[in-house]
Structure formats: structure tokens, C-alpha cells
């Protein structure tokens, strides 16, 4: 997600917090998906991508706490959203 220049630091911080929260939720969903699909080859790939995403989230949190909002957004921009999906297709998460 490319982020536009923001004038209000409070608005930027709120958006960053929202993106970090979504990233954490996405990583948790990826882990739940892997638990349900342990016998699939895609599970190991998804775990590796989730690991990278969690590392980017940790960087974003570090930079947010240091007041480096632009650097935090650059970390968020590198997250691979929904790593358990193929080519953007919906995956049945109930199985």
C-alpha cells in the first residue's frame, strides 16, 4: 500500500496503527490456516511468508515508537497480505 503525504501527524499515526493491527490479524489468520493444512506443501511456504510479515510488523512497531512514521509505513508496504491464498483467489478457511 503506497501512502500519500499526510499533513496531520495524528492521522498518520492512526492509519499506521490500523495497518499494524491488520497485519497482526493477517499473520494470525495465516497461522490458523497452516494449522488446518499441515499436510499441504503450501503450509510451509505460508509459514515462511508469515515469518517475514511478522518481522516487518516488528520493524514497523520499532520505527513507530521512535517517531519514524515514514520508515514504519515502508515496512508495512513490504507485507505479503494473505500469504495462504493463490493468485488472490478466495480460500475456504473452514476446512
HELIX and SHEET records of a PDB file:
HELIX    1   1 UNK A    9  UNK A   36  1                                  28    
HELIX    2   2 UNK A   41  UNK A   65  1                                  25    
HELIX    3   3 UNK A   69  UNK A   76  1                                   8    
END                                                                             
